[in-house]
């Protein structure tokens, strides 16, 4: 899997057959974030979703498993202190 091009550092890497890890950068300054990750299949059905509250980390790494195929990833991060949120989406392939 390739990094999500032009998507502010969010990247997906295949770690094993039918397994991948989403890496979500949270910024260089410490803070608290709410992170939402959603994966949809080619028919636009949600196949995976996850949420996490993260504090004091520069990046969240979330490992997930799906059957081989084409998917769309959506990631939303919200800074718990400022309320600022960012949204990314991109297509990727799992082998």
Protein Blocks (a to p, Z undefined) as FASTA:
>chain_A
ZZdehigoiacddfbghiacddddebjbdcddddddddddfkopafbdcddddehiabdc
ddddddedddddddddddfknopacddddddddZZ
